[in-house]
Amino acid sequence: EVDLETLDVSGFPAKNLFVVMSTDKGLCGGVNTILSRMTKTAISKLEADGKKVDLFICGEKGRAQLRRTHGDRYIGSATDRVMPYTFELATALTEDVLNGEYDAVHLLYNKFKSAIVYIPSVKSVTPLLDPASPLLFKYEVEPDNDPETLQNFYEYTMATKVYHALMDNATSEQSSRMSAMENASKNAGEMLGKLNLQYNRARQARITTELIEIISGASALKG
């Protein structure tokens, strides 16, 4: 897991898939905008290295933002998802993602750090073809070099990481939305105060003008 902003793609394989975790609804600050911008930067880096990258988008906001410039790279999308997200959803997404033949799948999402801080991050998963993979150090694969066992473990690992990315991004979405709504309420309150002050000043000026006119008329009648 690395910071998306400082992502180094020199070690990426030739054929890659970006799974971008965005939101289906707006009003959540820069969660989607920042992630989409950094995704475009990462794609440009891969293109400069002569490497291929396709996109699978989770969330309507990300799909709309990236479709304008990279719609030709889409292999699929998932929108109108029901919250809270479940492992069943992650499993279904994993099945769609693994339909293609890719050297690596990269999950791009917002990593939750605090109520006001989230970090655009990327988590890479490569196919488990080698029983000596560091990921399998804690496990014994039987029978040895069984490709079906390795494939099953790879699919489960992918689903687990997709689920983690979904939940991390959803937490970032809700915290960002809470912060955005708090700022919006504060700004609305300040605007309301300014408008009330402006209204009261205009009302006072109107009353003062009417009083002057009444007094002036009364003085003229007496004169």
Secondary structure, DSSP 8 states (H G I E B T S, - for coil): -EEGGG---TT--SEEEEEEE--SS--STTHHHHHHHHHHHHHHHHHHTT-EEEEEEESHHHHHHHHHHHGGGEEEEE-S--SS--HHHHHHHHHHHTTS--SEEEEEEEEE-SSS-EEEEEEEE-----TT-GGGTT---SSTT-HHHHHHHHHHHHHHHHHHHHHHHHHHHHHHHHHHHHHHHHHHHHHHHHHHHHHHHHHHHHHHHHHHHHHHHHHHHH-
